[in-house]
Amino acid sequence: MLRAAPAHASLVGRAEEEGWLIRKDGSRFWAASVIQPVRDGRGRAVGFANISRDMTERRAAQQALYESEREFRLLVQAVKDCAIYMLDPSGIVVNWNSGAERLKGYSAAEIVGQHFSKFYTREDRMAGMPSRVLESAARDGHYEAEGWRVRKDGGRFWAAVEVDAIRDENNELIGFAKVTRDITERQIAQQSLRETTRQFRRLVEGVTDYALFMLDPNGLVMNWNSGAQRIKGYTADEIIGQHFSRFYTERDRAAGLPSRALQTAAQVGRYEAEGWRVRKDGSLFWANAIIDRITDEKGDVVGFAKITRDITERRNAQLALQEAQAQRAQAQKMEALGQLTGGVAHDFNNLLMIVGGHVQTLKKLLAGDKKGQRAAEAIELAAKRGAALTRQLLTFSRRQTFHPATAILGERVEAFRNMLTTSLGNSIRLMISIPAETWPVQIDANEFELALVNLALNARDAMPQQSGVLSISAENVTLSPEQTPAGLQGEFVALSMADTGCGIAPDILPLVFDPFFTTKGPNKGSGLGLSQVHGFAHQSGGTVAIASELGRGTCVTLYLPRAKTEAGPRAGQGDSRAEPHEGEVALLVEDNPEVAKVTEQMIKQLGYRVQRADSAAAALALADCTQFHIVVSDIVMAGSMDGVALVRAIRERHPQLPIVLVTGYSGSAAAAELEFTVLRKPFELSDLSRATAKAVAELRSDGSGNVIRLHGRRAAPEQHRVRQDPSNDPGNDPGDVPA
């Protein structure tokens, strides 16, 4: 090629060419050569001047640039997900890649030379957005935005657009590079997320039964829903930025509960608990609180989600249910104990009746034998103790026949002072403070006095070295259902007996009223004293409460219902003297031969002649053919007719015949007391004498054959009552936990 250069130079005067030249050593280099003809003075060509420059490096650089531009062009053309193209300074499309064709629908031939504004919506073009885009890119060097763009077919897509200004080495604007991406799916996802977030926020705000809010990692409140405002009382302005520990009680804050809750949630991921929380107005509510940990993509804790529910009503309902279940269990226990006690009491009292009756015979036979007398007295004391234990057990199970009457507590306790003083001993001081305005109460006097003795003996045993003070006080109270475990409501007299003894341990306190429970040593108590007190209080229509503190003493409070009527004269003050019954005949109905023998001996000692029947049928036959002056019948007997049915039949046939019913224990005794005199086994001769006299007095005739009922309501039955030194009477020892 360079060989033709001289000829060309001769024709035109100069020739420039580039090409490969060879050095002496054989290596090649890219040369740029200039050949000019050399002429003499007359203008004739005498040769050529050749100037060559080594342009190898420049050529290599140009080749590399070409390859780079080619590769870049291929790269841009290969990008399918982005529209990449150039605009001139006025916005005319100057090139077009395959991604632009795929995204916008135009081929390069269709769009090169067109203004890029045709990609904008009509609204954006009318608003002058395309020109503002170029102005911004030219001014700032870069423009970036998102918005709707239009394809060739008129369809729209959401685009992310970047426009960069292109300038030459003189900083003159020569065009723009434009990159467009279709992010419609992302936009839809973001819009959906925003809508979901908006709906969730609306949902959270609409929840009024739950307090839903966020905490930062330190426990500061970050947001607040309407449920939180309703439950806790704070508005968002009042509480956001405050520490959530203010919702806890002072005690829980002092114990570090809020910080432990956050620590547990941060470590485990979740914390859940129930407890008292405080409202803005200072009131308390029982809350179920849940704290969930919130972490970022790296797993770092960025805050906590907290949910609080006011479950005070549910807790109260659960407590009420538990209380009802406990009461039901107690009722079932009482029923089972009552059935057991009732079944045992009848036979046991019959045995005691036999023992007690024969003891009297022994005492007469051993009148001159001091050693024998002491043995007989020991047997008698044991029988009385057995009777007392049975009575206390029946009282606890509420199977003891109850005879309530209106009583003035101050008078009743004062009259019983000597008995209480004797029970306590000389070293314990008794203080009684019952105001005169104390309401009258409705109680069974005998059971009340027994309860006082039981409490006094417990107090005595709890006093260190048998010294201290026992205080008895009373006050009028009006109870509401939530004030006592029994749920009592109405007017009551609270009679309290407080000692200065050793007190009762908290774990023992709930057990003290259980029958046979005692902390005393062997042979020092039966465990029935406080059980009798419990039974008496509930059978009276009230309840009993106990409070104790170790080293300070114990206070037992009886809640006794206020009487609706004023107290009348005390029963049992008169002297029931038996009239002589010489020559009179008594009918004894008893199916237990041994009990019958003992009872027959007692009736004979009253002056009666006795005829015995061992069944109801035999008794009816005798009553129809023999003139009797009194009938003494057991209630519980074998056969189809018991003692109550028997004496009712006798009363129909012989309405003026006095009747005494006797029983070791019978569930029908309470109803029978409304019609007949009832005497409980074991009894002594004096008890039988009073009962027979009472039965005779209640059926005196007016002379015309009409029966006169002396009392509109039957008086209380004769009750065998043993009064003796309580310190020597193990039967009256309550045997309970020291009070």
C-alpha positions in Angstrom: 0.0 0.0 0.0 2.8 2.4 0.8 4.4 1.6 -2.6 1.6 3.4 -4.3 2.1 6.5 -2.2 4.9 8.1 -4.4 2.7 8.0 -7.4 -0.2 9.6 -5.5 2.2 12.2 -4.0 3.4 13.0 -7.6 -0.1 13.6 -8.7 -1.5 15.5 -5.7 1.8 16.7 -4.2 1.3 14.8 -0.9 0.4 11.4 0.3 -0.5 10.3 3.9 -1.0 6.7 4.9 -0.8 4.3 7.9 0.3 0.8 7.9 2.7 -1.8 9.2 6.4 -1.2 8.7 9.3 -3.6 9.3 12.4 -2.8 11.3 15.8 -4.1 10.6 15.4 -6.7 13.3 12.2 -7.8 11.6 9.7 -6.5 14.1 6.7 -4.6 13.0 5.3 -1.2 14.1 2.3 0.8 13.0 3.5 3.8 11.1 1.9 7.0 10.0 3.9 8.1 6.9 3.8 11.4 4.9 5.4 11.4 1.4 6.0 14.6 -0.5 7.9 15.0 -3.9 11.3 16.8 -3.9 11.8 19.1 -7.0 14.8 21.1 -8.4 14.9 24.7 -9.4 13.1 24.0 -12.6 10.3 22.1 -10.9 11.3 18.7 -12.0 10.8 15.8 -9.5 14.1 14.6 -8.3 12.8 12.3 -5.5 10.4 12.0 -2.5 10.7 13.0 1.1 9.2 10.4 3.5 8.4 11.1 7.1 7.3 8.2 9.2 6.1 8.1 12.9 5.7 5.1 15.1 1.9 5.1 16.0 1.8 1.6 17.4 0.7 2.6 21.0 -1.9 5.1 19.7 -3.3 2.5 17.4 -3.5 0.0 20.2 -5.3 2.5 22.4 -7.8 3.3 19.6 -8.4 -0.4 19.1 -9.0 -1.0 22.8 -11.5 2.0 22.8 -13.3 0.5 19.9 -13.5 -2.9 21.5 -14.7 -1.3 24.7 -17.4 0.7 22.9 -18.4 -2.4 21.0 -18.7 -4.4 24.2 -20.6 -1.7 26.0 -22.9 -1.5 23.1 -23.4 -5.2 23.2 -23.9 -5.0 27.0 -26.5 -2.3 26.7 -28.3 -4.2 23.9 -28.3 -7.3 26.0 -30.0 -5.7 29.0 -33.6 -6.7 28.8 -35.0 -5.6 32.2 -34.1 -1.9 31.8 -34.7 0.6 29.0 -31.3 2.3 28.4 -31.0 5.0 25.7 -29.6 8.4 24.9 -31.3 11.7 24.5 -29.9 14.8 22.8 -30.0 18.1 24.8 -33.5 18.7 23.5 -34.9 15.3 24.6 -34.8 13.5 21.2 -34.1 9.8 21.4 -30.8 9.1 19.7 -30.4 5.4 20.4 -32.4 2.5 21.8 -31.6 -0.8 23.4 -33.5 -4.1 23.4 -34.6 -3.6 27.0 -36.3 -0.3 25.9 -38.0 -2.1 23.1 -39.3 -4.8 25.4 -40.3 -2.4 28.1 -42.0 0.3 26.0 -43.0 -1.6 22.9 -41.2 0.6 20.3 -38.5 -0.6 18.0 -35.4 1.5 17.4 -36.6 2.5 14.0 -39.9 3.7 15.4 -38.6 5.8 18.3 -35.1 7.1 17.4 -35.6 10.7 16.5 -38.8 11.0 18.6 -39.1 13.2 21.7 -39.0 11.2 24.9 -42.1 13.0 26.3 -44.3 10.5 24.4 -43.5 8.0 27.2 -45.3 10.2 29.7 -49.1 10.3 30.5 -51.2 13.0 29.0 -51.6 14.5 32.5 -47.8 14.7 33.1 -47.2 16.2 29.6 -49.7 18.9 30.2 -48.1 19.6 33.5 -44.7 20.1 31.8 -43.0 17.2 33.6 -40.7 16.1 30.7 -39.1 19.5 30.4 -38.7 19.8 34.1 -37.0 16.4 34.2 -34.4 17.6 31.6 -33.9 20.9 33.4 -33.3 19.2 36.7 -30.9 16.7 35.2 -29.0 19.4 33.4 -28.8 21.6 36.5 -28.1 18.9 39.1 -26.4 16.3 36.9 -28.8 13.6 38.0 -32.6 13.2 38.2 -34.4 10.3 39.8 -38.2 9.7 40.3 -41.0 7.2 40.0 -44.3 7.5 38.2 -46.6 6.1 35.6 -45.3 5.7 32.0 -47.1 4.8 28.8 -46.2 1.9 26.4 -46.7 1.9 22.7 -50.0 0.0 23.1 -51.3 2.6 25.6 -50.8 0.4 28.6 -49.3 1.9 31.7 -46.6 0.7 34.0 -45.0 2.2 37.2 -41.4 3.2 36.3 -38.3 4.0 38.3 -36.5 6.6 36.1 -32.9 8.0 36.3 -31.6 10.7 33.9 -27.9 11.7 33.9 -26.5 14.7 32.1 -23.6 14.0 29.6 -21.0 16.7 29.1 -17.9 16.9 26.9 -14.4 17.8 28.0 -15.4 21.5 27.8 -18.4 20.8 30.2 -20.8 21.5 27.4 -24.0 19.5 27.6 -24.2 17.1 24.7 -27.1 14.9 25.9 -28.6 12.7 28.5 -28.4 9.0 29.5 -31.7 7.6 30.6 -32.5 4.4 32.4 -36.0 3.2 33.0 -37.1 0.2 35.0 -40.6 -1.4 35.3 -41.3 -1.7 39.1 -45.1 -2.1 38.8 -45.0 -5.4 40.8 -42.9 -3.7 43.5 -45.2 -0.7 43.6 -48.3 -3.0 43.9 -46.5 -4.9 46.7 -45.7 -1.6 48.4 -49.1 -0.3 48.0 -50.5 -3.5 49.3 -48.2 -3.2 52.3 -49.2 0.4 52.9 -52.8 -0.6 52.7 -52.3 -3.5 55.0 -50.4 -1.3 57.4 -53.2 1.3 57.2 -55.8 -1.4 57.9 -53.7 -2.9 60.7 -53.3 0.6 62.2 -57.0 1.1 61.9 -57.6 -2.3 63.4 -55.3 -1.7 66.4 -56.9 1.7 66.9 -60.4 0.1 66.8 -59.6 -2.5 69.4 -60.9 -1.2 72.7 -60.8 -4.4 74.8 -57.0 -4.7 74.6 -54.3 -2.2 75.3 -51.9 -2.5 72.3 -48.8 -0.5 72.2 -45.0 -0.6 71.4 -42.1 -0.1 73.7 -38.5 0.8 72.7 -35.7 -1.4 74.0 -35.6 0.6 77.2 -39.3 0.3 78.0 -40.5 3.7 76.8 -44.0 3.8 75.3 -43.8 4.6 71.5 -47.4 4.5 70.5 -50.8 4.0 72.1 -54.2 2.7 70.9 -57.7 3.5 72.0 -58.0 0.3 74.0 -54.9 1.3 76.0 -56.5 4.7 76.7 -59.8 3.1 77.8 -58.1 0.5 80.1 -55.4 2.6 81.6 -56.9 6.1 81.4 -54.0 7.9 79.7 -54.2 9.7 76.4 -51.5 9.2 73.8 -50.1 12.7 74.5 -49.8 11.9 78.2 -48.1 8.5 78.0 -45.9 8.3 74.8 -42.3 8.7 75.9 -43.0 7.6 79.5 -41.7 4.3 81.0 -44.2 1.5 81.1 -43.3 0.7 84.7 -45.7 3.4 85.8 -48.5 0.8 85.1 -47.1 -1.4 87.9 -47.9 -1.2 91.6 -45.4 0.4 93.9 -44.6 -3.0 95.4 -43.9 -4.6 91.9 -41.7 -1.7 90.9 -39.7 -1.9 94.1 -39.3 -5.7 93.4 -37.9 -4.9 89.9 -40.8 -6.7 88.1 -40.9 -4.4 85.0 -37.2 -4.8 84.2 -37.4 -8.6 84.7 -40.4 -8.7 82.3 -38.4 -6.9 79.5 -35.3 -9.0 80.2 -37.3 -12.2 79.9 -39.0 -11.1 76.7 -35.6 -10.0 75.2 -33.9 -13.4 76.1 -36.8 -15.8 75.5 -38.8 -13.9 73.0 -42.0 -13.7 75.0 -43.2 -12.9 78.5 -46.7 -13.5 79.8 -48.0 -13.0 83.4 -51.0 -11.8 85.4 -51.1 -9.3 88.2 -52.4 -6.1 89.5 -51.9 -3.0 87.3 -52.5 0.7 88.1 -54.7 3.1 86.1 -54.2 6.8 85.8 -56.7 7.5 88.6 -54.8 5.1 90.9 -57.4 2.3 90.8 -56.2 -1.3 90.4 -57.3 -3.9 87.8 -56.2 -7.5 87.3 -54.3 -7.7 84.0 -53.1 -10.4 81.6 -49.9 -8.9 80.1 -48.0 -10.2 77.1 -44.7 -8.8 75.9 -43.2 -10.0 72.6 -39.7 -9.2 71.4 -39.3 -7.3 68.1 -36.0 -7.8 66.2 -34.5 -6.4 63.0 -33.1 -8.5 60.1 -29.8 -8.9 62.0 -31.6 -10.2 65.1 -31.0 -7.2 67.2 -33.8 -6.1 69.6 -35.4 -3.0 68.4 -38.4 -2.9 70.7 -41.3 -4.8 72.2 -45.0 -5.3 71.4 -47.1 -5.2 74.5 -50.7 -6.5 74.9 -52.7 -5.9 78.1 -56.2 -7.2 78.9 -58.3 -6.2 81.9 -59.5 -9.6 83.2 -60.7 -8.4 86.6 -64.2 -9.8 86.0 -62.9 -13.1 84.8 -60.6 -13.4 87.8 -63.5 -12.5 90.1 -65.6 -15.2 88.4 -62.8 -17.7 88.8 -62.4 -16.9 92.4 -66.2 -17.1 92.9 -66.2 -20.5 91.1 -63.3 -21.7 93.3 -65.1 -20.5 96.4 -68.3 -22.2 95.2 -66.3 -25.4 94.6 -64.7 -25.1 98.0 -68.1 -24.6 99.6 -69.4 -27.6 97.7 -66.5 -29.7 98.8 -67.0 -28.5 102.3 -70.7 -29.3 102.1 -70.0 -32.7 100.7 -67.5 -33.3 103.5 -70.0 -32.1 106.0 -72.7 -34.3 104.5 -70.4 -37.4 104.6 -69.2 -36.6 108.1 -72.8 -36.0 109.2 -73.9 -39.4 107.8 -71.0 -41.1 109.4 -71.5 -39.2 112.7 -75.2 -39.8 112.7 -74.8 -43.5 112.1 -72.2 -43.9 114.8 -73.8 -41.5 117.3 -77.0 -43.6 117.8 -75.1 -46.8 118.6 -72.4 -45.0 120.5 -74.9 -43.1 122.7 -76.8 -46.4 123.4 -73.5 -47.9 124.6 -72.9 -44.8 126.8 -76.4 -45.1 128.1 -75.8 -48.7 129.2 -72.5 -47.7 130.8 -73.9 -44.7 132.5 -76.9 -46.5 133.8 -75.0 -49.4 135.2 -72.5 -47.0 136.8 -75.2 -45.6 139.0 -76.0 -49.2 140.1 -72.3 -49.8 140.8 -72.0 -46.6 142.9 -74.9 -47.8 145.1 -73.4 -51.2 145.5 -70.0 -49.8 146.3 -71.2 -47.1 148.6 -68.8 -48.2 151.4 -65.9 -49.0 149.1 -63.8 -45.9 148.4 -61.6 -47.6 145.8 -64.6 -49.0 144.1 -66.3 -45.6 144.2 -63.3 -44.0 142.5 -63.3 -46.6 139.8 -67.0 -46.1 139.2 -66.5 -42.3 139.1 -63.7 -42.8 136.5 -66.1 -44.9 134.4 -68.8 -42.2 134.8 -66.4 -39.5 133.7 -65.3 -41.4 130.7 -68.9 -41.9 129.6 -69.6 -38.2 130.0 -66.5 -37.4 128.0 -67.7 -39.8 125.2 -71.1 -38.0 125.3 -69.4 -34.6 125.0 -67.2 -35.8 122.1 -70.3 -37.1 120.2 -72.1 -33.9 120.8 -69.2 -31.7 119.5 -68.9 -33.9 116.4 -72.6 -33.6 115.8 -72.4 -29.8 116.2 -69.6 -29.5 113.7 -71.5 -31.6 111.1 -74.6 -29.6 111.9 -76.5 -32.6 113.0 -76.9 -31.5 116.6 -80.5 -30.4 117.2 -80.5 -26.7 117.5 -82.8 -24.6 119.7 -82.2 -20.9 118.8 -83.6 -18.3 121.1 -83.1 -14.5 121.4 -80.3 -13.7 123.9 -78.5 -10.6 125.2 -74.8 -11.4 124.7 -73.6 -9.1 127.6 -75.9 -10.8 130.1 -75.2 -14.3 128.8 -71.4 -13.9 128.8 -71.4 -12.2 132.2 -73.5 -15.0 133.7 -71.0 -17.4 132.3 -68.0 -15.5 133.7 -67.3 -17.8 136.6 -67.3 -20.9 134.3 -64.8 -19.1 132.0 -62.6 -18.0 134.9 -62.5 -21.5 136.2 -61.6 -22.8 132.8 -58.7 -20.3 132.4 -57.1 -20.7 135.8 -55.9 -18.0 138.2 -52.9 -16.8 136.1 -54.9 -15.7 133.0 -56.8 -12.5 133.3 -60.3 -12.4 131.7 -61.5 -9.0 130.3 -65.0 -8.7 129.0 -66.2 -5.6 127.1 -69.6 -5.9 125.6 -71.4 -2.5 125.1 -75.0 -2.2 126.3 -76.1 -1.2 122.9 -75.0 -4.5 121.4 -77.9 -6.1 119.4 -79.6 -9.2 120.7 -78.7 -12.4 118.8 -80.4 -15.6 117.9 -78.4 -18.5 119.3 -78.7 -21.9 121.1 -77.6 -21.0 124.6 -76.2 -24.3 125.5 -74.1 -24.6 122.3 -73.0 -21.0 122.7 -71.7 -21.6 126.2 -69.9 -24.8 125.0 -68.3 -22.7 122.2 -67.1 -20.1 124.8 -65.5 -22.9 126.9 -63.8 -24.4 123.8 -62.3 -21.1 122.8 -61.3 -20.3 126.4 -59.5 -23.6 126.8 -57.7 -23.1 123.4 -56.6 -19.7 124.6 -55.4 -21.0 127.9 -53.3 -23.7 126.2 -51.7 -21.1 123.9 -50.6 -18.8 126.7 -46.9 -19.1 127.6 -46.5 -20.5 131.2 -50.3 -20.4 131.4 -50.3 -16.6 131.8 -51.7 -13.7 129.8 -54.9 -11.9 128.9 -58.1 -13.2 127.2 -60.3 -10.4 125.9 -64.0 -10.8 125.0 -65.5 -7.9 123.0 -68.5 -7.4 120.8 -69.7 -4.9 118.2 -72.6 -4.4 115.8 -71.6 -4.9 112.2 -73.4 -4.8 108.8 -71.8 -7.3 106.4 -71.8 -7.4 102.6 -71.1 -10.6 100.7 -67.5 -9.8 100.0 -66.5 -9.2 103.6 -66.6 -12.8 104.8 -65.7 -16.1 103.1 -69.3 -17.3 103.8 -70.7 -14.4 101.8 -73.0 -13.2 104.6 -75.1 -10.1 104.2 -77.1 -8.2 106.8 -76.8 -7.2 110.5 -74.7 -9.3 112.8 -72.9 -9.1 116.1 -69.2 -9.7 115.9 -68.1 -11.4 119.2 -64.3 -11.6 119.4 -62.1 -13.6 121.8 -58.5 -12.5 121.5 -55.6 -13.9 123.5 -51.9 -13.0 124.0 -50.7 -16.4 123.2 -48.1 -17.9 120.9 -50.2 -17.6 117.7 -50.7 -20.0 114.9 -48.4 -20.6 111.9 -49.9 -19.4 108.5 -49.7 -22.9 107.0 -51.7 -24.3 109.9 -54.4 -21.6 110.1 -56.6 -23.0 107.3 -56.8 -26.4 109.0 -57.8 -25.4 112.6 -61.6 -26.0 112.1 -61.2 -29.5 110.6 -62.4 -32.2 113.0 -59.7 -34.1 114.9 -57.0 -31.7 113.7 -54.8 -30.8 116.7 -51.2 -29.7 117.4 -51.4 -30.7 121.0 -49.7 -33.7 122.4 -51.2 -37.1 122.9 -54.2 -37.2 125.4 -54.3 -33.4 125.5 -57.1 -32.8 123.1 -59.6 -34.4 120.8 -59.4 -31.9 118.0 -63.1 -31.2 118.1 -63.2 -27.9 120.1 -62.8 -25.5 117.2 -64.9 -27.8 115.0 -67.8 -27.3 117.5 -67.3 -23.6 117.4 -67.4 -23.7 113.6 -70.5 -25.8 113.5 -72.2 -23.6 116.1 -71.5 -20.4 114.2 -72.8 -21.7 110.9 -75.8 -23.5 112.4 -76.7 -20.2 114.0 -76.8 -18.6 110.6 -73.5 -16.8 110.9 -69.8 -17.7 110.5 -66.5 -17.7 112.3 -63.2 -16.0 111.3 -59.8 -16.5 112.8 -56.7 -14.2 112.6 -53.4 -15.0 114.1 -49.8 -13.8 114.2 -46.9 -15.8 115.6 -45.7 -14.4 118.9 -48.6 -11.9 119.1 -51.7 -14.0 119.7 -54.9 -15.1 118.0 -58.4 -13.6 117.6 -61.4 -15.7 116.9 -64.6 -13.8 115.8 -68.1 -15.2 115.8 -70.5 -13.5 113.5 -74.0 -14.1 115.0 -77.2 -12.9 113.3 -79.1 -10.1 114.9 -82.4 -11.3 116.5 -85.6 -10.0 115.1 -87.3 -10.1 118.5 -86.3 -8.9 121.9 -84.9 -11.4 124.4 -87.4 -12.9 126.8 -86.7 -14.5 130.3 -84.0 -17.1 130.3 -85.2 -20.7 130.0 -84.3 -23.3 132.5 -84.3 -21.0 135.5 -87.2 -22.7 137.2 -87.1 -25.9 139.2 -88.8 -28.7 137.3 -89.8 -30.9 140.2 -91.2 -34.3 139.4 -94.6 -35.2 141.0 -94.9 -38.6 142.7 -96.1 -41.3 140.3 -96.8 -44.1 142.7 -99.2 -46.6 141.2 -98.9 -45.1 137.7 -97.9 -47.3 134.7 -95.4 -46.4 132.1 -95.0 -47.9 128.6 -91.3 -48.3 127.6 -90.6 -49.0 123.9 -87.0 -50.0 123.3 -85.6 -52.6 120.9 -82.2 -52.7 122.6 -82.5 -55.1 125.6 -79.5 -53.6 127.6 -80.7 -50.0 127.1 -84.2 -51.1 128.0 -83.0 -52.5 131.3 -81.2 -49.3 132.3 -84.1 -47.1 131.2 -86.6 -49.3 133.0 -84.6 -49.0 136.3 -84.7 -45.2 136.0 -88.4 -45.0 135.3 -89.1 -47.3 138.3 -87.1 -44.9 140.4 -89.6 -42.2 139.5 -92.4 -44.3 141.0 -93.8 -45.8 137.8 -94.6 -49.4 137.2 -93.1 -50.4 133.8 -94.3 -52.5 130.9 -91.8 -53.0 128.1 -92.3 -53.5 124.4 -89.5 -54.2 121.9 -91.3 -53.1 118.8 -93.9 -50.6 117.5 -96.5 -53.3 116.8 -96.2 -54.7 120.4 -96.4 -51.2 121.8 -99.6 -50.4 119.9 -101.2 -53.6 121.1 -100.3 -52.8 124.7 -101.5 -49.2 124.4 -104.9 -50.4 123.2 -105.5 -52.9 126.0 -103.8 -51.2 129.0 -104.3 -47.8 130.6 -100.9 -46.1 130.7 -100.0 -42.8 132.4 -97.0 -42.1 130.2 -95.1 -43.5 127.1 -91.3 -43.5 126.8 -90.2 -44.6 123.4 -87.0 -44.8 121.5 -87.1 -43.2 118.0 -84.8 -45.5 116.0 -86.2 -49.0 116.0 -86.2 -51.9 113.6 -89.3 -52.5 111.5 -91.5 -50.5 109.2 -92.6 -48.1 112.0 -90.1 -46.0 113.9 -90.7 -44.3 117.3 -92.1 -41.1 115.8 -94.7 -42.9 113.7 -95.5 -45.0 116.8 -96.2 -42.1 119.2 -98.2 -40.2 116.5 -100.4 -43.3 116.2 -100.7 -43.5 120.0 -101.5 -39.7 120.2 -104.4 -40.2 117.7 -105.9 -43.0 119.9 -105.0 -41.5 123.3 -104.6 -37.8 122.9 -104.2 -37.1 126.7 -101.4 -39.6 127.1 -98.0 -37.9 127.9 -95.2 -39.0 125.6 -91.4 -38.8 125.9 -89.2 -39.7 122.9 -85.6 -40.7 123.5 -82.8 -41.0 121.0 -79.1 -41.6 120.7 -79.3 -39.7 117.4 -82.0 -39.4 114.7 -82.4 -37.1 111.8 -86.2 -37.0 112.5 -85.7 -35.8 116.1 -85.8 -32.1 115.2 -89.2 -32.4 113.6 -90.4 -34.6 116.5 -89.5 -31.8 118.9 -92.3 -29.7 117.5 -94.9 -32.3 118.8 -93.3 -34.2 121.6 -90.7 -33.9 124.4 -87.4 -35.4 123.2 -84.7 -36.6 125.5 -81.2 -37.4 124.2 -79.1 -40.4 125.3 -77.1 -40.8 127.4 -79.2 -39.3 130.1 -79.4 -39.5 133.9 -82.3 -39.9 136.3 -82.6 -36.2 136.8 -82.9 -35.6 133.0 -85.6 -38.3 132.7 -87.5 -36.8 135.7 -87.6 -33.3 134.1 -88.6 -34.8 130.7 -91.5 -36.8 132.1 -92.7 -33.8 134.2 -92.6 -31.6 131.2 -94.5 -34.1 129.0 -97.2 -34.4 131.7 -97.5 -30.6 132.2 -97.9 -30.0 128.5 -101.0 -32.3 128.3 -103.1 -31.1 131.3 -106.8 -31.3 130.6 -109.3 -28.5 131.2 -111.7 -31.0 132.7 -113.9 -31.3 129.6 -111.7 -33.7 127.7 -110.0 -31.0 125.6 -106.2 -31.0 125.5 -104.6 -27.6 126.4 -101.2 -26.9 124.8 -99.5 -24.9 127.5 -97.0 -23.4 125.0 -97.7 -22.2 121.5 -94.3 -23.5 120.6 -92.6 -26.5 122.0 -89.8 -25.7 124.5 -86.3 -27.0 124.0 -85.9 -30.6 124.8 -84.2 -31.7 127.9 -80.5 -31.8 127.3 -78.0 -33.7 129.4 -75.6 -31.0 130.5 -72.5 -31.8 132.5 -70.9 -28.9 134.5 -67.7 -29.6 136.2 -64.1 -28.3 136.4 -63.0 -28.0 132.7 -59.4 -28.5 133.7 -60.3 -32.0 134.8 -62.8 -32.7 132.0 -61.1 -34.0 128.9 -64.5 -34.2 127.2 -64.8 -30.4 127.2 -61.2 -29.9 126.1 -61.5 -28.7 122.4 -58.1 -30.2 121.6 -57.5 -27.8 118.8 -54.6 -25.7 117.8 -53.8 -23.2 120.5 -55.7 -20.0 119.9 
